Amino acid sequence: MLYAVEVEAAYNRLPASAGALYDELLDRLLAGAGPVAPRGTIVHKTVRGNRYAYLQLSALGKRKQVYLGPESETLTELLEKLAERWREAEETGRSTARLVSMLQQAGALGPTGGSAKLLETLVDHGAFRAGGVLIGSHAFVAHGAMLGVRWSRAFRTDDLDIAGDPRVALAVGERADLRDVVEHAIPPLTGIPGFDPKSPSTSFTSRGSELRLDMLTPLVGKPTDEPVELGALGVHAQPLRFLDYLIEQTAPAALLFGKGLLVHVPLPARFALHKLLVAAERRPHEANRAKKDRAQASALLSLLASERPGDLELAWEDLAERGRGWTKRIGAQRELLDDDAAAIVGDLMG
């Protein structure tokens, strides 16, 4: 039996109405989650007396035209349906933007600044439909809105961490060209060279700002720093140990920015335990990052033990089956947690 712990210092509950607003926002975003032709302008060209239709698009600082075909009754019907989809998307966007505003007024947190704009660009260009998973502090903020709380310490950052598994991405069946996205985003991002300058970049940053994007993927087998290609995302990623546990089970989440951003995040219970694994691997010069890992883990552990203890039990059972090395790392971090979180971990460990 897990301890039912409430740590008001870690979070404040949102009004009861916020839960219904969040559920409605997520439902509307999911309803429109399928691939839709991007909004553009229909233009016509006459060639040798025949009229042809094109979809003119402007995105990422570039303009292009997509050939649709010669004018015909069938094409006219398709264009009318496309225009109707655009109108529906606009109407949905207005309603979801209103829900986002209402949730923010209720105290729910969302991304801000350059990282929010970059997330919006990544969402618009299919990064999460193609298998990307938002991790790190932005996922922690998303968990707060999902669980109906406002974190007392949100650990706001302009660092974006996105994980992908090449095996999962292939099964999804969609593709996104993230390298093209980061190079033409506003502001544009440039690759950060790794230890081997000849290796593809897995991290990107914007000059003159703290904005940074790190692409990550599970490390399976022997340790290596060799970047792994994520074919469905069009970019390479840095392999990290324990990441497979984090992203094996994910959930859709609504980020509170603009019209609402539909992403995928790890399950909160796995996120909390994974933070303790990560903290255990931090080097001495990363002591502040380890403290942040433990603080986020403690906040989630306390909330979940109070309201969703079964989630913690399931997450722990899966972790424990992976070997003594995993549980030993958690046990070592237990001694560094606050008393309430340490009690929860101790109960999980039996």
Secondary structure, DSSP 8 states (H G I E B T S, - for coil): -------TTTEEE--HHHHHHHHHHHHHHHHT-S------EEEEEEETTEEEEEEEEEETTEEEEEEEEE--HHHHHHHHHHHHHHHHHHHHHHHHHHHHHHHHHTT-----HHHHHHHHHHHHTTTTTTT-EEETHHHHHHHHHHHTEEES-----SEEEEE--HHHHHHH-----HHHHHHHSSS--EE---SSTTS---EEE-TTS--EEEEEEE--SS-----EEEGGGTEEEEEETTHHHHHSSEEEEEE-STT-EEEEEE-HHHHHHHHHHHHHH--GGGHHHHHHHHHHHHHHHHHHHHH-HHHHHHHHHHHHTT-HHHHHHHHHHHTTS-HHHHHHHHHHH-
